[in-house]
Amino acid sequence: MKKNIHPDYQTVVFHDTTANEYYKVGSTIKTDRTIDFEGQVYPYVTIEISAASHPVYTGKQKQVVNEGRVARFEQQFGKLFKTK
């Protein structure tokens, strides 16, 4: 294998600012910011959305009515794709 081509793998703290949750994860991301987390200093990255704040994972996802869109598409373009 070639030497010195892979990024450094290290433990990083990701902060979901929406839900105010912290995640300690191994990553190759580079950052100049650090945070004292659980008694140690780690690289620090802020994120806007994670499993703690994403609507799919929190159960707050809105259902989109696709039946009207599908029917409208078939009405406009259905004749082009039907086989005889």
C-alpha positions in Angstrom: 0.0 0.0 0.0 1.1 3.6 -0.6 2.2 5.4 2.5 0.9 8.9 3.6 -2.1 9.0 1.3 -4.9 8.2 3.8 -6.4 10.9 6.0 -5.9 10.7 9.8 -8.7 8.8 11.5 -9.6 10.2 14.9 -12.4 10.5 17.4 -14.5 13.7 16.7 -17.4 15.2 18.6 -20.3 16.2 16.5 -22.8 18.7 18.0 -26.4 18.7 16.6 -27.3 22.3 17.3 -31.0 21.8 16.6 -31.5 19.1 19.3 -28.4 20.1 21.4 -27.1 16.5 21.2 -23.5 15.5 21.2 -22.1 12.4 19.3 -18.6 11.0 19.7 -17.7 9.3 16.4 -14.6 8.2 14.6 -14.1 10.4 11.5 -11.5 11.7 9.1 -13.0 15.2 9.0 -10.6 18.1 9.6 -11.5 21.0 11.9 -9.6 23.6 13.8 -12.2 23.7 16.7 -11.9 21.6 19.8 -14.1 20.8 22.8 -13.6 19.4 26.2 -16.0 16.4 26.3 -16.1 13.8 29.0 -12.8 15.0 30.4 -10.8 14.9 27.2 -10.2 17.3 24.3 -11.6 16.3 21.0 -12.0 18.0 17.6 -15.4 19.6 17.4 -17.9 19.9 14.4 -21.3 21.4 14.5 -24.1 20.0 12.4 -27.7 21.2 11.9 -29.5 17.9 11.7 -28.9 14.3 13.0 -31.0 11.4 14.1 -32.0 13.4 17.2 -33.6 16.2 15.1 -34.4 14.6 11.7 -38.2 14.3 11.1 -38.0 10.7 9.8 -36.3 9.5 13.0 -38.3 11.6 15.5 -41.7 10.6 14.0 -42.7 14.1 13.0 -42.5 13.5 9.2 -45.4 14.8 7.2 -47.0 12.4 4.7 -47.1 13.8 1.2 -50.1 12.9 -0.9 -48.6 11.4 -4.1 -51.8 9.9 -5.5 -52.7 13.2 -7.2 -49.2 13.7 -8.6 -49.1 10.1 -10.0 -52.5 10.4 -11.5 -51.7 13.8 -13.1 -48.4 12.3 -14.5 -50.2 9.3 -16.0 -52.8 11.6 -17.5 -50.2 13.7 -19.2 -47.6 11.1 -20.2 -49.4 7.8 -19.8 -50.1 7.4 -23.5 -46.4 7.6 -24.3 -45.4 4.7 -22.1 -48.2 2.3 -22.6 -47.3 -0.8 -24.7 -49.7 -2.4 -27.2 
